[in-house]
């Protein structure tokens, strides 16, 4: 609907109709400010976080930064830590350490370190 058509349509309405139309536009504007703008800000922030996490993972994989694999017993005051390069190698190391823990209760290799705090 063009502006001239809207103006002619509004001119045909009684005064009460014009008041209701203005109130409806005000309510719509308030609803947009309350709901739409915060939703858009949330979506932009979410996309930014996803992009940063993706770039971090991509950088870690492409630049061959070492991954840290940590094994610890719950409540223990120490942990064992290994450094490995690559996504697949870290998964293989994790499975190897899990098999060692199931078989002997102690992992082989690794460095004994204080445990990191769990997120």
ChimeraX attribute file (.defattr): number of C-alpha atoms within 10 A of each C-alpha:
attribute: neighborCount
match mode: 1-to-1
recipient: residues
	/A:1	5
	/A:2	6
	/A:3	8
	/A:4	9
	/A:5	10
	/A:6	10
	/A:7	10
	/A:8	10
	/A:9	11
	/A:10	14
	/A:11	12
	/A:12	10
	/A:13	12
	/A:14	9
	/A:15	11
	/A:16	9
	/A:17	13
	/A:18	15
	/A:19	12
	/A:20	11
	/A:21	14
	/A:22	12
	/A:23	12
	/A:24	12
	/A:25	12
	/A:26	12
	/A:27	12
	/A:28	12
	/A:29	13
	/A:30	12
	/A:31	12
	/A:32	13
	/A:33	12
	/A:34	11
	/A:35	11
	/A:36	13
	/A:37	12
	/A:38	12
	/A:39	13
	/A:40	11
	/A:41	11
	/A:42	12
	/A:43	12
	/A:44	12
	/A:45	12
	/A:46	12
	/A:47	12
	/A:48	12
	/A:49	12
	/A:50	12
	/A:51	12
	/A:52	12
	/A:53	12
	/A:54	12
	/A:55	12
	/A:56	12
	/A:57	14
	/A:58	12
	/A:59	12
	/A:60	16
	/A:61	15
	/A:62	10
	/A:63	11
	/A:64	13
	/A:65	14
	/A:66	15
	/A:67	17
	/A:68	12
	/A:69	16
	/A:70	18
	/A:71	19
	/A:72	17
	/A:73	11
	/A:74	9
	/A:75	7
	/A:76	9
	/A:77	11
	/A:78	15
	/A:79	17
	/A:80	20
	/A:81	18
	/A:82	18
	/A:83	15
	/A:84	17
	/A:85	15
	/A:86	16
	/A:87	14
	/A:88	10
	/A:89	13
	/A:90	18
	/A:91	14
	/A:92	13
	/A:93	15
	/A:94	17
	/A:95	12
	/A:96	14
	/A:97	23
	/A:98	15
	/A:99	14
	/A:100	14
	/A:101	14
	/A:102	11
	/A:103	10
	/A:104	9
	/A:105	12
	/A:106	14
	/A:107	18
	/A:108	12
	/A:109	10
	/A:110	15
	/A:111	12
	/A:112	14
	/A:113	13
	/A:114	13
	/A:115	18
	/A:116	11
	/A:117	5
	/A:118	4
	/A:119	3
